[in-house]
Amino acid sequence: MTLLDLLASYAGAWVVERGNDPCLASALITFPDGRRLIVLERTYREGIRMIQAPTDEEISRMKGTHVWELWGSDRAEIVDGAV
């Protein structure tokens, strides 16, 4: 089970958009109450970070070629031991 599967199953979240970087998987998910979250996962090295309540600029970066800026962002929280 992936983190996105877990959020979909237990929190009713759904994936709205996915990024296109082959080394840094990213997804914008939305919850039933309207909250949004960007999930970032390094595919060649384990590690997951999340950005809560992403701004429109952060969402644009996730969709474009600047997704690595999100990984290094001060707002990207490390998820440790959650999965």
PyMOL commands that set and color helices and strands:
alter all, ss='L'
color gray80, all
select helices_A, chain A and resi 3-11+56-63+67-71
alter helices_A, ss='H'
color red, helices_A
select strands_A, chain A and resi 14-18+24-30+36-42+48-52+77-79
alter strands_A, ss='S'
color yellow, strands_A
deselect
rebuild
show_as cartoon
